[in-house]
Amino acid sequence: MKFETGHRRWVKISHWVVTISFLLLAFTGFEILMVHPRLYWGEAGNDLMPALLELPISRNHKHEGWGQQTAFFESPDSPVSAPRTVTIFNQNGWGRSLHFLAGWILVATGTIYLLFGFFTGHFRHNIWPKLKELSPKILWQELLLHFRMKIHPATNGPIYNVLQKIAYMSVIFFFLPLTIITGFTMAPAITAAYPFLMDLFGGYQSARTIHFFSSAVLEVFLIVHIIMIIKSGFKQQIRFMTLGK
């Protein structure tokens, strides 16, 4: 099978659609998190319950403006509820709508990318590391080059070093699918049809917490990816991934 020297057109298109979708997801996800900046583990969680992690990113963080508390059940460890007595930041409507729209665009584009990647041999030839590339010597050399910011110059095509391949494989086959599946688990319509998702992640709040951390990993990847693009030749990289040859 003969492969093109440059990035294929379907790679370029899917790359930019996924990029725009992910930026929208990151923006709206942060806005949604501002409404309730607390993470829990298990099925239930609200402001009156102990949090696994609290993020001071909005005025909703520890506002302490609560009325009388009411327990849902008679057990000592029952979740409780109480009316708020202060005005909080709440922009959940448009944020969730845009988040779900961008999410479905990413899922559709990602599915097409996966199918093309498998059937054209893109993953096998360009993404999956060869056994010889995984030798400790080569891995150590690449790590040293990256720590010293000695980045290989831009190439017009999918010619990746072993660290890039490992990073791309981790994103494509683990962190991105994990983020999507945990996002599905937080959608009542989906868990009504597939209730095993709740058991898989240990509850709604557990899925939300995993979703947050896996999204954070993807955002760190994006930042490092941009830094590598700049260091390897920003203009050339953008030209190679758009209309340039």
C-alpha positions as CSV (number, residue, x, y, z in Angstrom):
1,M,0.0,0.0,0.0
2,K,1.4,3.4,-1.0
3,F,1.2,6.2,1.6
4,E,1.2,9.9,1.0
5,T,4.2,11.9,2.1
6,G,2.0,14.6,3.7
7,H,-0.9,14.4,6.1
8,R,-4.0,12.9,4.4
9,R,-7.0,15.2,3.8
10,W,-9.2,13.2,6.2
11,V,-6.5,13.6,8.9
12,K,-6.4,17.3,8.5
13,I,-10.2,17.8,8.5
14,S,-10.8,15.6,11.5
15,H,-7.8,17.2,13.3
16,W,-9.4,20.7,13.1
17,V,-12.9,19.6,13.8
18,V,-11.8,17.8,16.9
19,T,-9.6,20.7,17.9
20,I,-12.5,23.2,17.7
21,S,-14.9,20.8,19.4
22,F,-12.4,20.2,22.2
23,L,-11.8,23.9,22.8
24,L,-15.6,24.4,23.1
25,L,-15.8,21.5,25.5
26,A,-13.0,22.9,27.6
27,F,-14.5,26.3,27.8
28,T,-18.1,25.1,28.6
29,G,-16.8,22.4,30.9
30,F,-15.0,25.0,33.0
31,E,-18.1,27.2,33.0
32,I,-20.2,24.2,34.2
33,L,-17.7,23.4,36.9
34,M,-17.9,27.0,38.1
35,V,-21.5,26.4,38.9
36,H,-20.7,23.6,41.2
37,P,-16.9,23.6,41.9
38,R,-16.8,20.5,44.1
39,L,-16.1,16.8,43.2
40,Y,-17.3,13.7,45.0
41,W,-17.0,10.0,44.9
42,G,-20.0,7.6,44.7
43,E,-23.6,8.2,43.6
44,A,-24.7,11.4,45.4
45,G,-23.1,14.7,46.1
46,N,-24.1,18.3,46.9
47,D,-22.7,21.4,48.7
48,L,-23.7,20.1,52.1
49,M,-21.8,16.8,51.8
50,P,-18.0,16.3,52.2
51,A,-16.2,16.8,48.9
52,L,-13.3,14.8,47.5
53,L,-11.9,18.0,46.0
54,E,-13.0,21.6,46.2
55,L,-12.0,24.1,43.5
56,P,-12.1,27.9,44.4
57,I,-13.0,29.0,40.9
58,S,-16.2,30.9,41.5
59,R,-18.2,32.6,44.2
60,N,-20.2,29.3,44.6
61,H,-17.2,27.9,46.5
62,K,-18.1,27.7,50.2
63,H,-20.7,30.5,50.1
64,E,-22.3,29.2,53.4
65,G,-25.6,30.8,52.6
66,W,-27.9,27.9,53.6
67,G,-31.2,27.6,55.3
68,Q,-32.5,24.7,57.5
69,Q,-31.1,21.4,56.4
70,T,-33.4,18.4,55.7
71,A,-32.3,14.8,55.4
72,F,-33.5,12.6,52.6
73,F,-33.5,9.5,54.7
74,E,-33.6,8.6,58.4
75,S,-30.1,7.0,58.4
76,P,-27.2,8.9,60.0
77,D,-25.3,9.1,56.7
78,S,-28.2,10.3,54.7
79,P,-27.6,13.0,52.1
80,V,-29.1,16.3,53.1
81,S,-30.7,19.3,51.3
82,A,-31.2,22.9,52.2
83,P,-32.4,26.1,50.4
84,R,-29.8,28.7,49.5
85,T,-30.1,32.1,51.0
86,V,-27.6,33.9,48.7
87,T,-27.4,34.5,44.9
88,I,-25.0,32.1,43.2
89,F,-23.3,32.0,39.8
90,N,-25.6,29.8,37.6
91,Q,-25.1,29.7,33.8
92,N,-25.8,26.0,33.4
93,G,-28.4,26.3,30.6
94,W,-26.4,27.5,27.7
95,G,-23.2,25.9,29.0
96,R,-24.6,22.4,29.1
97,S,-26.3,22.8,25.8
98,L,-23.2,23.9,24.0
99,H,-21.1,21.3,25.9
100,F,-23.3,18.4,24.7
101,L,-23.5,19.8,21.1
102,A,-19.7,20.0,20.9
103,G,-19.4,16.6,22.6
104,W,-21.5,14.9,20.0
105,I,-19.6,16.6,17.2
106,L,-16.4,15.3,18.7
107,V,-17.8,11.8,19.1
108,A,-19.0,11.7,15.4
109,T,-15.7,13.0,14.1
110,G,-13.7,10.8,16.4
111,T,-15.6,7.7,15.3
112,I,-14.9,8.5,11.6
113,Y,-11.2,9.1,12.4
114,L,-11.0,5.8,14.2
115,L,-12.6,3.9,11.3
116,F,-10.3,5.6,8.7
117,G,-7.3,5.1,11.0
118,F,-7.8,1.3,11.2
119,F,-8.9,0.6,7.6
120,T,-6.2,2.8,5.9
121,G,-3.4,1.5,8.1
122,H,-2.7,5.0,9.5
123,F,-2.5,3.8,13.1
124,R,-0.4,0.7,12.2
125,H,2.1,2.7,10.1
126,N,2.2,6.1,11.9
127,I,0.9,5.9,15.4
128,W,1.7,2.6,17.0
129,P,5.4,2.4,18.1
130,K,7.6,-0.2,16.7
131,L,9.2,-2.6,19.2
132,K,12.7,-1.3,18.5
133,E,11.5,2.3,19.3
134,L,10.5,1.2,22.8
135,S,14.0,0.3,23.8
136,P,15.2,2.1,27.0
137,K,18.0,3.8,25.1
138,I,15.8,5.4,22.5
139,L,13.2,6.4,25.1
140,W,15.9,8.0,27.3
141,Q,17.4,9.9,24.3
142,E,14.0,11.3,23.4
143,L,13.2,12.3,27.0
144,L,16.6,14.1,27.2
145,L,15.9,16.0,24.0
146,H,12.5,17.0,25.1
147,F,13.7,18.1,28.6
148,R,16.4,20.2,26.9
149,M,13.7,21.5,24.4
150,K,15.7,20.2,21.5
151,I,12.7,19.4,19.3
152,H,12.9,17.9,15.9
153,P,12.0,20.3,13.1
154,A,8.6,20.1,11.4
155,T,8.1,17.4,8.7
156,N,5.5,17.4,6.0
157,G,3.8,14.2,7.1
158,P,3.0,11.8,10.0
159,I,6.7,11.2,11.0
160,Y,6.5,11.0,14.8
161,N,9.1,10.2,17.4
162,V,8.4,7.5,20.0
163,L,7.2,10.0,22.7
164,Q,4.7,11.5,20.3
165,K,3.4,8.1,19.3
166,I,3.0,7.1,23.0
167,A,1.2,10.4,23.7
168,Y,-1.1,10.1,20.7
169,M,-1.9,6.5,21.5
170,S,-2.7,7.4,25.1
171,V,-5.0,10.2,24.0
172,I,-6.7,8.4,21.1
173,F,-7.2,5.0,22.8
174,F,-7.5,5.8,26.5
175,F,-8.0,9.3,27.8
176,L,-10.4,10.6,25.0
177,P,-12.6,7.5,25.1
178,L,-12.6,7.6,29.0
179,T,-13.7,11.2,28.9
180,I,-16.5,10.5,26.4
181,I,-17.8,7.4,28.3
182,T,-17.8,9.2,31.6
183,G,-19.6,12.0,29.9
184,F,-22.2,9.6,28.7
185,T,-22.6,8.3,32.2
186,M,-23.6,11.7,33.4
187,A,-26.4,11.9,30.8
188,P,-29.7,10.5,32.4
189,A,-31.1,9.6,28.9
190,I,-28.1,7.4,28.2
191,T,-27.8,5.7,31.6
192,A,-31.6,5.0,31.5
193,A,-30.8,2.9,28.4
194,Y,-27.5,1.6,29.6
195,P,-27.6,1.5,33.4
196,F,-24.4,-0.6,33.6
197,L,-22.4,2.6,33.1
198,M,-23.3,3.7,36.6
199,D,-22.0,0.4,38.0
200,L,-18.9,0.6,35.8
201,F,-17.8,3.9,37.4
202,G,-19.3,3.5,40.8
203,G,-22.0,6.2,40.5
204,Y,-22.8,9.5,38.9
205,Q,-20.4,11.6,41.0
206,S,-17.5,9.1,40.5
207,A,-18.0,9.4,36.8
208,R,-18.0,13.2,37.1
209,T,-14.8,13.2,39.0
210,I,-13.1,10.8,36.5
211,H,-14.4,13.0,33.7
212,F,-12.8,16.0,35.3
213,F,-9.4,14.4,35.7
214,S,-9.3,12.8,32.3
215,S,-10.3,16.1,30.7
216,A,-7.5,17.8,32.6
217,V,-5.0,15.3,31.2
218,L,-6.3,16.1,27.7
219,E,-6.0,19.9,28.3
220,V,-2.4,19.4,29.5
221,F,-1.7,17.4,26.4
222,L,-3.1,20.2,24.2
223,I,-0.8,22.8,26.0
224,V,2.3,20.6,25.5
225,H,1.2,19.9,21.9
226,I,1.0,23.6,21.1
227,I,4.4,24.2,22.8
228,M,5.9,21.4,20.6
229,I,4.4,22.9,17.5
230,I,5.9,26.3,18.3
231,K,9.3,24.8,19.0
232,S,9.4,22.7,15.9
233,G,8.3,25.5,13.5
234,F,4.9,27.0,14.0
235,K,4.4,28.3,10.4
236,Q,5.5,25.1,8.8
237,Q,3.4,22.9,11.1
238,I,0.3,25.0,10.4
239,R,0.9,25.0,6.7
240,F,1.4,21.2,6.6
241,M,-1.8,20.6,8.6
242,T,-3.9,22.9,6.5
243,L,-3.7,23.6,2.7
244,G,0.1,23.7,2.4
245,K,2.3,21.1,0.8
